[in-house]
Amino acid sequence: MSIAVSFPVVTIDVLFENSQLTIEDVAERAKLPPERVEAIAVGRWLPSPKERERIAAAFGVAADEVGWGHTMDPRNVRYHRFGLKENF
């Protein structure tokens, strides 16, 4: 089984940077809660196919032109949840 990917594929953070749109702008255009758009933008939430279509449309691109994978570093999650041990 092979998956065809058209290049270039951009990530959501690149779309935000290039468009200068805010989380609120995209949330309003995509008709999604700002908290959900923020979670997707920082890589905490993997959007559903419908959310992908809505967010991509908010940026004016096709959903298959965007890389939607998780991007959050798990070590950062652990650090923020438990703090950094002093004697490690």
Order of alpha helices (4+ residues) and beta strands (2+ residues): beta-alpha-alpha-alpha-alpha-beta-alpha
